[in-house]
Amino acid sequence: MNIFDRALKSIQRNRIVNNLDYAEIYYYELGIKSLVDRLQSISNKKYASGCFIGPLAHKFVDKINSKNFLGLKNLTIIDNSKKSLDLSMSLIPKNSQIKVTSLYMDDENWGFPENYFDLVVNNLQMHWLNKVHPTAEKWLGSLRPDGTLIGTTLGGDTLQELRISLALAEQERESGVSTHVSPMLHVADVGQILTRLNYKLVTINADSNTLFFDDSFSLMNFLQNIGEGNSALGSRPMLSKETFIAADAIYRVLFSEKSGDFLGKIPATFELVHYIGWKDHPSQQKPLKPGTKGVDIRTLAEEIDDSDMEQFEITENDIEVEVKKIITPKK
């Protein structure tokens, strides 16, 4: 059973090329930068051959080209938008240290052979897949032993403010509620999928990012320009003008900032789920077998001298919870 119209999503993604500023905030600032940071944290690991799935692949190439800490020699770029793919290829320097090839295709139609890549990078694409399990299983098959899958996808709390506002407005004005924001994967879903498919050393974490807009219409314009509009099958194609106006009013009353630098702006939550998994290899760490004697935590506690432990206090200012940006509509 399909949930999303993949052909429509491809058309929506073509809009990226018309507003690169918006696209860079989403695909680069929220996606690619965090992916590269996580790859840098993997010590002493080199990848000869890799694959990047998603828009703005040139930004990924730029980030790793400066030092090429990954050791990449060959990179295949996959994008389901021909315009987005052509743009990325045109912005990759001709003297790039990495040999880059492109493939215009729907990533659900993954057809690479077994043991083909050392690295697969998926940037904000998983939440639009109809066949998440089969596609992720194909990624695993095409990885070489000890190869890495790393990616970022939108989580279930994404655009929660817009969901609530549209639902309340539609219920009030049209006496019913339909889907206008596509369903997203939750953190636990991603972890369970990779674990069940036999990815090893699976690591999942999420963070909440807040972008600020003048109003809900600016937010929806932003979503359209980055190709993240609703493409769920069976959703109502249109809401009345009165319902949209009511949704904007509800959004402002319930969620607009009442003080601070973003006074009067409305927040939009983007929950990012970051995941990494590995293909099995004998050199990887293995869990201890049941009954194997390890470290007794009670013995360890007795051996620790409290006087050797540094005392400190964590204040609210020491914890960075959200990345906040403001989006200003273009004239």
N, C-alpha and C positions, 0 to 999 in steps of 0.2 A: 504493500500500500504506500503510495507516494503522498507526501505532505506538501512538498514545494513544487512550484512550476520552474524547473531548471532553465527552460528556454527563456522565460520571462526574466529570470535572474541574470542571465547573460546580457540581455538587452539593457537592464538596469545598470549593470556594471560599465556599460559604454559611456555613461555620464561622467565617470571619473575623470576622463581626459579634459572635460570642460571646466573643472575647478580643482586644480592640483593642491591648492592651499588647504581645502577641506580634507581632501584625500590623505594628505601628509599628516594631518592631525590624527586621523583615525588609523590608517594602515601603518604609518611610520612611528609616530609618537607613542601610540598605545600598543602596537604590535611588534614591528621589526626591532625597535630599540631593545625591548625586553627580551626578545628571542636571542639577539646577539649577546646581550649581557649574560644570559644563561649559558650560552655556548662557550663564552669566555671562562665561565666558572668550572668547565670540565677540563681538568688538568691532563696534559700529556696525551691528548687525543687528536689524531689527524684524520681527515677525510679526503680521499682522493677524488671521489665522485659524489655529487649531491644533486638534490632536486628541490626547487622552491615552488610552492603552490600558492598562487594569489597575486593580487595587483602590486604595483610599485616594487617589482623585483630589483630594479636598478638601485634602489635605496639600500637593499640588502647587500648587493654587490659592492656598492660604495663603502659600506661599513667594514666589510671584511677584506676589501682590496688594499686598504691602507697598510695593514700589517699581515694580512692573510694568515692569521693565527690558526685557521682551520686546516691549512695545507691543501685547500681545494685546488684541483687542476681542471676539473670539468663540472659545469653546473647546467642542469636542464631546468628551464622555466616553463611552468604550466599555468595557463590562465584561460578561463572560459569566456573572456571578453577579448575579441580580436583587436579592438582599438586600444584597450589597456595594455595588451601584450606588445603591440607595435610601439606604443609609447615607451615602455620599459626598455625594449631593445634599442630604440633610437637614443636613449640617454645613457647607455652603457659605453664607456670609453673604448675606442678601437684598440688601445694598447693595454687593455685590462690583463692582469696576470692570470685571470681565470678564463678558460674557454667556455663561452656561454652559447647554448643553443636554446631555441624556443619551440614550444608545441602548443598550438591552439586546440584545446580539447576540454571537455567536461571531465573533471577529475573523478567522477563516478565511473567513467569508462577507462579506468586505469588498466593498462595492458603491458606494463614492463615485465620482463622475465625475472625469474628467481635470482637472488643474489646479484642484483644489478647496481644498487646504490649503497654508499656508506652512510649517507645522511639524507633524511627527508624532512623538509621544513614546511609546515602548513601555517600560513598566516591568515587568521580570521576567516576560515572557510568551512570548518567542520559543522558549524551550526546550520548550514544550508544544505547539508547532505540528506537525501532521502534514505540512502542505504549506508548508514554509518558503519555498522558491523562489517559487512562485506568489503567496503572500501578500505577500512582500517586493516582488515586482514590481508588485503592485497598489498598495502604499504609494507606490512611485516614481511610478506613473502619476497618482495623485491629488495629488502635490505640484506646486506651481507652479514654474516655472523659478527656480533658485537656492533652492528650498525645502530644508528640512533634515529628515532622519530621524535621531533620536537615541534610544538605548535602552541597556538593561542586561539581560543574561541570565545564567543560571547556566552556568559552565564545567565542563569534563570532570573536574576534580579535586574537585568538590563532593561532600561526604559520603564521601570515599574511606575514611575510618576505618570507617564503618558498612558500606560495601560489603564490605570485607575481613572484618570480624567476622562478618557474616551468612553469607558464603560459606564460611568455615572451619567455623562451627557447623553449617551445613546439611550440609556434606560429612561431618562427623563423625557427626552424629546421624541423618541421613536418606539418606546415601550418594548425594548428588547436589546439584547447584547450579542454582538458578533466579534469575530477575531479581526483585529486591525494591526496588531503587533505580533509578528511571527513567534511561535514557541521556541524556546532556547534550551540548551542542555544545562543540567545542573552539575556541580562539581563532582558529586558522587557518581553521576552517570558516566562521566568521562573516565574516571578511575576504574569503574566496573567493566566498561567496554574493553579497555586496554588489558586489564588483568585477565579477563575471560578469554581473550584472544591469544594469551600466552606471551604478552610482552613482559620483559623482565625489568626489575629495578624501577618500577613505575613510580613517578613522582608527580603529584598534582597539587597545585595551590591556586588561590584566587585572590584578586584584589579589586577594590571598588574605585572607579575613576569617575569624577563628576565634571561634566562640561556645562557651562552656563550660557543661556540664550536670552534674547529680549522677550520672546514669547514662544508659544507652542508652534506657531507658523514658521518661525525661524528654525526651530528644531526639525520640523518635518522637511523643510527645504534642505537642511544639512544632510538628513538621512537620504533624501533622493539624490543629492549630488555625490554621495560616496557609494551609491549603488546598494544601499541597505534598506530600501523600501520593502514593504510587505509583499511576499510572493507566495503566500500560502494558498493552496488550492481550495476553492469553495468559499473563500472570504468575500464579503460584500464589496463590489467594485467601487461604490461611492457612498459617502455620507452627505447629508444635506448641509448647506451653508450654516443654517441655524445650529446644527449639532456641533460643528467645528467651533463656532463662536462660543457656544456653551462650554465645550471642553476646554477652551483657552481660559475662560473665566474661572472654571473650577480649578484648573492647574495653578493659576495665579493665587487663588485664595488658599489652597491647601499647601502649596510648596514654595512659593516665591520667597526669596531671601528678605528677611525683615531688618537686617542690619549688616554692617561690614562692607567690604570692597565690592560685593556683588548685590548690593541693595537693589531690590526691585527686579532682579534677574530671576529666571526660573532654572532650576537644576535638572539635569538629565543624567541618570546613573548608567554607566557602562561597566558591568561586571566582567572582568577578564579572567578566564580560566586558563592557566598555563599547565601544559602537560609535557612529560618526557618519558619515553620508554625505549627499551633496548631489545635487540634480537639476541637470543640465547648464545652464549659462548662459554667454553670451559674455564676461561680466565676470570669470569665474573664472580663476585662475592656470592656465596650461597648461605642460606640460613642454616643454623645448627640443627642437627637431627634431634628429634624428641628424646629426652633423657641425657643428652650430652651436657656435661658439666661446664658451665660458663662462669661468669662473675656473679657471686652472691651479693645482691644489692645491700643486704643487711650488713655483711662484712665490710663492704665498701664504705658504708655510712659510718661505721665505727672507726675506720682508719682515717677519715677526713677530720682534720683539726679545724674547728670553727674559727680559731684565731687566724688561720691562714686565708680565710675567705674574705674578700673585699666587700665591704658594706656600701651599698649605694641605693639611691632612691630614684625611681623613674617618675618623671613628671609628665603631665599631659603634652607639654611642648616637645618631649623627646620622641613622641610616637607620630610618625607620619602615616595617616590613615588613607587619605585620598589625594589624587592628583587633580587639581582644579584648574580649569582653563575657561576662558570666556570666548564665545563665538560671536563675532559681530557681523551681521548680514551685509553682504556687498551691495553697493548701490548699482 
